[in-house]
Each structure stands twice: as C-alpha cells, then as structure tokens.
Amino acid sequence: MSMSCRLFLLAALATLAACNVNRVNRAALVPHMTPTLRSGAPMETPGEISLGASSLAHTKLDSSDDTAAVEVPGTQAEGNMRLRVGQHVALGLLYAEGFDATAKKIKDTQPDVDGGNVRGWGFTLAGMIPTSNPDFTVGVNSELLFWSVPWIEYSTCVDNCGGVPWTVVTEDRASISQLAIGVVPTWRSGNMSFWGGVTFRNHPTIEQKGTEVGVDIGDDVEEGSFNTVLSAGGDIELGGGFRAGLTIYQVVHGQPAKYGPSLAAMLTIPLGRRDTPATTTAPPPPGAAPVYPGYPAPASPPPY
C-alpha cells in the first residue's frame, strides 16, 4: 500500500471516529463524606499526630442523585500531623485512604469500579478561638485535599460505527480537589473533652449515563456540590498526653449519596514537651506572719 493510500485510510478512520455516536455508562469510587475531625481544644504540645478511621463501616448508603453513579468506601483511614503556630493556630498535613474492598454502590445499575483504593492528601489549617470561659473554645478547621479517584466507563457505539457495533471499556484515575470547613465548639472538663460541630465539604461525583460524539478524552469525574455534616464526639486522655476519641456524624444535606449515621475513631499522639501550667503562690492563711524573700521566717513563740 502506497504512502498516499495509508494517509487516506488514516484520515478516513479519524473522520469515522470523530463522528460516531456512543452511549456511555460510568462510575467512580469516591471518598466517604466526613466531618473535620479535630476538636476545638487548644494544643498543649508543639505538635501532634492523629491516626485512625474517619469512617469505620457503612450503616446505610443510598442514592440522592438519579444522574450520578458512585461507590463509597465503608472504611476510610485518616492520619494527620499538625504543628502549633502561636497559641491558637495549627498547620498540618493530612492523608486519607478509602478501601475499595469495603465500598458499596449507590445503585445497582452502575458498573463496578475495580481500580484500587481512593487516596487523598493535602493540608489542614485549624484555629482555636478562646472565650471568656477558659474551658470552652470554638475550633475553626479547614482542609484542602487532592484525591486520586478510580473510575470506569463503558462506551458503546450506536451510530456511524462502520457497520460493526463495538464497546470500549476505559479505566483510569482522576485528580479531584476537595475543600472542607468545620466549626467545632468544644468543652474541656478535666481529662475529657466534648464537642459538637458542623462541616461543609464538597462530594466528588460522576454522571452515570450520557451520549458522546467522537472520541472522549476526559475523565468526567467532578468536584461535586457541598454537603452538610453534623457531628458530636468526645475524647479522653490516656496518659502522657495521648488521647483517644470517637465522633458520630450524619450527612443531613447533599448529593450524590444518602448516608446513614457514621462513626470515626482517632488516637492523638503528642509531639514535644507538654505545656506547664502557670503556678501562683497561695496567700498565707489568716493570722500567719508574712514571709519576705531574703529574710528568715519569724521564730515561733515558745510553748507554754
């Protein structure tokens, strides 16, 4: 075959591919919707590491968007490291991973996603706002995460297929950003802390079905809309500054998934020496003679 014939054939194939009409069926494994998990209590050490699960298991999962098709992991691990900046601000890094083996689909008609776990990393900024009561503070937490989201697409040619209908299966990963803002009022009593909060976080999603003309080179995964998550929890000091905590939370508004109540568990490990509380000298009891630095204490009167 001559060079000119080959070029003509390639041009014909490219024209055919550019004009065919395909019906697609897609799905993606996206992260579990969670609140920001740090309490609003001030840090007592220069740094801290928190490890645990931002979601332990599914209790319920349904669809709240008829056009979307996502899988959501029931178990999602999370770890972060924060360093204190001043007395009431902390900066840190965050990593999370949702396990594909625990994932559940929001609808039965969507294809299975078998591209591995969904993974995210990013940055966290937390502020602790003091009040007139030293035991009560209001935390403002923010997170910016970048997720690697597995997705799959079945593309079936339905028109201008060259006389032979065909189906192409594409599997890949998309990079999706996620922003979260949480407000967490916190009460500390002795070695325990209690909190309640609200978090706004966007939920990655993908449109399940559609029609495409020509060759689709996009991944079709979207950042999604913001969900509202209510949460409440508490932790207890185990000794040496180590703290173990539980948070129960519920997505009360959002798409594409409808969640049941979820539970998170975290262990916080202190980094560095713990702050030493300021000490004050107690006033002498009534009737006691004052003692001045540099002078000996007055002698006690002899007994009678």
C-alpha positions, 0 to 999 in steps of 0.5 A: 500500500502506497504512502498516499493510500495509508494517509487516506485510510488514516484520515478516513478512520479519524473522520469515522471516529470523530463522528460516531455516536456512543452511549456511555455508562460510568462510575467512580469510587469516591471518598466517604463524606466526613466531618473535620475531625479535630476538636476545638481544644487548644494544643498543649504540645508543639505538635501532634499526630492523629491516626485512625478511621474517619469512617469505620463501616457503612450503616446505610448508603443510598442514592440522592442523585438519579444522574450520578453513579458512585461507590463509597468506601465503608472504611476510610483511614485518616492520619494527620500531623499538625504543628502549633503556630502561636497559641491558637493556630495549627498547620498540618498535613493530612492523608486519607485512604478509602478501601475499595474492598469495603465500598458499596454502590449507590445503585445497582445499575452502575458498573463496578469500579475495580481500580484500587483504593481512593487516596487523598492528601493535602493540608489542614489549617485549624484555629482555636478561638478562646472565650471568656470561659477558659474551658470552652473554645470554638475550633475553626478547621479547614482542609484542602485535599487532592484525591486520586479517584478510580473510575470506569466507563463503558462506551458503546457505539450506536451510530456511524460505527462502520457497520460493526457495533463495538464497546470500549471499556476505559479505566483510569484515575482522576485528580479531584480537589476537595475543600472542607470547613468545620466549626467545632465548639468544644468543652474541656472538663478535666481529662475529657473533652466534648464537642459538637460541630458542623462541616461543609465539604464538597462530594466528588461525583460522576454522571452515570449515563450520557451520549458522546460524539467522537472520541472522549478524552476526559475523565468526567469525574467532578468536584461535586456540590457541598454537603452538610455534616453534623457531628458530636464526639468526645475524647479522653486522655490516656496518659502522657498526653495521648488521647483517644476519641470517637465522633458520630456524624450524619450527612443531613444535606447533599448529593450524590449519596444518602448516608446513614449515621457514621462513626470515626475513631482517632488516637492523638499522639503528642509531639514535644514537651507538654505545656506547664501550667502557670503556678501562683503562690497561695496567700498565707492563711489568716493570722500567719506572719508574712514571709519576705524573700531574703529574710528568715521566717519569724521564730515561733513563740515558745510553748507554754 
